[in-house]
Amino acid sequence: MKKTSLFTFVGTAALLLLLGCKTTGTGSHGATLELFNGKDLTGWQHKLAEPAVPREQVWSVRDGLLICQGTPLGVLYTERAFTNFRFVLEYRWAPGTKPGNSGILTRINGPAQALPRCAEVQLMHGNAGDVLGLQGMQVTGGQPRYFEIMNHPVAGNIRGVAKLTDAERPGGEWNHVEVLVRGADYTVWMNGQQINQAHGVELVAGPLGLQSEGGEIQFRRATLTPLPD
């Protein structure tokens, strides 16, 4: 029997009007979307490694911030799928806590799972800016800073491109991340500095997600501008 994917996206223009994404302006290629409205989680779905845990125990909204507790492992993902886009995110590790692990999961596809098949822009403290293909997602080898981790017990086969440099701010301070995804190329900026460029990333449409994987992380901006395919 063919396995149905929770992340398979089928939609029409009429459906997009119902997703709850706030339009903040119009760029040359389309509307800029505020994926997080600052009030609630309209427009988002989730998947957790422990299905009995309610979403609000992991992801919540307080004082205009989207807060992720970091456990259990899971993903909060958009109802809409994207292929090419410019994404801007502001995040910080909860003040007074040890910075942990999270990530921006893009082009999510395949069977539904807490750590899905996707291309991840790593937010793990100390590795923020790495670009990873998880669960066998393809990233072309032979390029600078390329690495592989095969048969990871949770993430499957990992192929990635390590960041050029570290531009994170200390724990508790806000970081500004910008990701440009165009075709097979990913470019990442952290706090105004380009920190990675990866080539040969598998081209597939899919939702964008924010990861729960360890340590409380807070978000206050999640802005996406779709680009032409």
C-alpha positions as CSV (number, residue, x, y, z in Angstrom):
1,M,0.0,0.0,0.0
2,K,1.3,3.4,-0.9
3,K,2.2,5.4,2.3
4,T,0.3,8.8,2.4
5,S,2.4,11.7,3.5
6,L,1.2,14.3,6.0
7,F,3.4,16.8,4.2
8,T,2.0,16.3,0.7
9,F,0.5,19.7,-0.3
10,V,-2.4,20.0,-2.6
11,G,-4.0,23.5,-2.9
12,T,-5.7,26.1,-5.0
13,A,-5.6,29.8,-5.0
14,A,-8.8,29.9,-3.0
15,L,-7.4,27.7,-0.3
16,L,-4.4,30.0,0.2
17,L,-6.8,32.7,1.4
18,L,-7.6,30.5,4.4
19,L,-4.2,29.9,5.6
20,G,-4.0,32.8,8.0
21,C,-0.7,34.2,6.7
22,K,-0.6,38.0,7.0
23,T,0.5,39.9,3.8
24,T,3.0,42.6,4.7
25,G,3.9,43.9,1.2
26,T,4.4,42.9,-2.4
27,G,7.8,42.1,-3.8
28,S,8.7,41.7,-7.4
29,H,7.8,38.0,-7.3
30,G,4.8,37.9,-5.0
31,A,3.4,38.7,-1.6
32,T,5.6,38.7,1.5
33,L,4.0,36.6,4.2
34,E,4.2,36.9,8.0
35,L,4.1,33.2,8.8
36,F,3.8,34.0,12.5
37,N,1.1,36.5,13.4
38,G,2.3,37.2,16.9
39,K,-1.0,36.1,18.4
40,D,-1.5,32.4,17.8
41,L,-0.4,29.4,15.6
42,T,-2.9,29.9,12.8
43,G,-1.5,28.4,9.6
44,W,0.7,25.9,11.3
45,Q,0.5,22.1,11.9
46,H,2.8,19.9,14.0
47,K,4.2,16.5,14.4
48,L,5.8,15.2,17.6
49,A,7.8,12.0,18.5
50,E,5.4,11.6,21.4
51,P,1.9,12.0,19.9
52,A,0.2,12.1,23.3
53,V,1.9,15.4,24.2
54,P,-0.3,18.4,23.3
55,R,1.0,21.0,21.0
56,E,0.6,23.8,23.5
57,Q,3.0,22.0,25.9
58,V,5.8,22.4,23.2
59,W,4.9,25.5,21.2
60,S,3.0,28.5,22.6
61,V,2.6,32.2,22.1
62,R,3.4,34.6,24.9
63,D,3.9,38.4,24.7
64,G,4.2,38.3,20.9
65,L,6.8,35.6,20.9
66,L,6.6,32.0,19.5
67,I,8.1,29.8,22.2
68,C,9.4,26.3,21.7
69,Q,10.3,24.3,24.8
70,G,12.6,22.0,22.9
71,T,11.1,18.6,24.0
72,P,10.0,16.2,22.8
73,L,11.5,16.1,19.3
74,G,9.1,17.5,16.7
75,V,8.4,20.0,14.0
76,L,5.9,22.9,13.7
77,Y,5.3,23.3,10.0
78,T,3.4,25.6,7.6
79,E,0.2,24.5,5.9
80,R,1.5,25.9,2.7
81,A,4.4,24.4,0.6
82,F,7.2,26.4,-0.9
83,T,10.0,25.6,-3.3
84,N,12.0,28.9,-3.8
85,F,11.8,31.7,-1.3
86,R,13.6,34.2,0.9
87,F,13.0,33.6,4.6
88,V,13.9,35.9,7.5
89,L,13.8,34.6,11.0
90,E,14.7,36.2,14.4
91,Y,15.4,33.9,17.3
92,R,17.1,33.7,20.6
93,W,17.8,31.0,23.2
94,A,15.7,31.7,26.3
95,P,17.6,34.2,28.6
96,G,19.3,32.5,31.5
97,T,19.3,29.1,29.9
98,K,22.0,27.1,28.1
99,P,21.7,27.4,24.3
100,G,20.5,24.2,22.6
101,N,19.5,22.8,19.3
102,S,16.8,23.7,16.7
103,G,16.6,24.3,13.0
104,I,14.7,25.7,10.1
105,L,13.4,22.7,8.1
106,T,12.7,23.5,4.5
107,R,11.2,21.5,1.5
108,I,9.7,19.0,4.0
109,N,8.5,15.9,2.1
110,G,8.0,12.2,2.5
111,P,6.4,10.2,5.3
112,A,5.2,12.2,8.3
113,Q,7.7,12.0,11.2
114,A,9.0,14.2,14.0
115,L,12.3,14.7,12.1
116,P,11.1,14.6,8.5
117,R,12.9,14.3,5.2
118,C,13.9,17.9,4.4
119,A,16.8,20.4,3.9
120,E,17.6,21.9,7.3
121,V,19.3,25.2,8.0
122,Q,20.9,24.4,11.3
123,L,20.3,26.6,14.4
124,M,22.1,24.3,16.9
125,H,24.3,26.5,19.0
126,G,27.9,26.3,17.6
127,N,26.7,25.0,14.3
128,A,24.1,27.6,13.3
129,G,24.2,28.0,9.5
130,D,25.1,24.5,8.4
131,V,22.9,23.2,5.6
132,L,21.9,19.6,6.0
133,G,19.9,17.1,3.9
134,L,18.1,14.8,6.4
135,Q,16.6,11.3,5.9
136,G,18.4,10.9,2.6
137,M,17.6,14.3,1.2
138,Q,20.2,15.0,-1.5
139,V,23.0,17.5,-1.3
140,T,25.7,17.2,-3.9
141,G,29.1,16.0,-2.8
142,G,32.5,17.4,-3.8
143,Q,31.8,21.0,-2.9
144,P,33.7,22.9,-0.2
145,R,32.9,21.9,3.4
146,Y,30.8,19.0,2.3
147,F,30.3,16.2,4.9
148,E,28.3,13.0,5.4
149,I,26.9,11.2,8.4
150,M,25.4,7.9,7.3
151,N,22.8,5.8,9.2
152,H,22.1,8.4,12.0
153,P,19.6,6.7,14.4
154,V,17.2,9.6,14.2
155,A,18.0,11.7,11.0
156,G,18.9,8.8,8.7
157,N,21.5,9.6,6.0
158,I,22.8,13.1,6.4
159,R,24.6,15.1,3.7
160,G,25.6,18.6,4.4
161,V,27.7,21.7,3.9
162,A,29.2,23.3,7.0
163,K,29.1,27.0,7.7
164,L,31.9,29.2,6.6
165,T,32.2,31.1,9.9
166,D,30.4,31.6,13.2
167,A,28.3,34.7,13.5
168,E,25.9,33.8,16.3
169,R,25.4,36.1,19.2
170,P,25.7,34.9,22.8
171,G,22.8,33.0,24.4
172,G,19.8,35.2,25.3
173,E,20.5,37.7,22.5
174,W,18.5,38.0,19.3
175,N,19.9,36.6,16.1
176,H,18.7,37.6,12.6
177,V,18.8,34.8,10.0
178,E,18.1,35.2,6.3
179,V,17.9,32.2,4.0
180,L,17.7,32.5,0.2
181,V,16.5,29.3,-1.5
182,R,16.7,29.4,-5.3
183,G,16.7,26.1,-7.3
184,A,19.4,23.9,-5.9
185,D,21.2,26.7,-4.1
186,Y,21.0,27.7,-0.5
187,T,22.6,30.9,0.8
188,V,22.5,31.8,4.5
189,W,23.2,35.0,6.4
190,M,23.5,35.4,10.2
191,N,23.3,38.9,11.7
192,G,24.2,40.5,8.4
193,Q,27.1,38.2,7.5
194,Q,27.0,35.6,4.8
195,I,27.9,32.3,6.6
196,N,27.1,29.6,4.0
197,Q,26.4,28.8,0.4
198,A,25.4,25.2,-0.5
199,H,24.8,23.8,-3.9
200,G,23.0,20.8,-5.3
201,V,20.2,20.7,-2.7
202,E,17.3,18.4,-3.9
203,L,14.6,20.4,-5.6
204,V,11.1,19.6,-4.2
205,A,8.2,21.6,-2.9
206,G,7.3,21.3,0.8
207,P,6.3,23.1,3.9
208,L,8.7,25.1,6.1
209,G,9.1,24.1,9.7
210,L,10.7,25.1,13.0
211,Q,12.2,22.3,15.0
212,S,11.9,21.2,18.6
213,E,15.0,19.4,19.5
214,G,16.5,20.6,22.8
215,G,16.5,23.8,24.7
216,E,13.9,26.6,24.9
217,I,14.1,28.8,21.8
218,Q,12.0,31.9,21.1
219,F,11.1,33.4,17.8
220,R,9.7,36.9,17.1
221,R,9.7,37.1,13.3
222,A,9.2,34.5,10.5
223,T,8.8,36.3,7.2
224,L,8.8,34.5,3.8
225,T,8.7,35.9,0.3
226,P,8.0,33.2,-2.4
227,L,10.2,33.3,-5.5
228,P,9.3,32.0,-8.9
229,D,10.0,28.3,-9.6
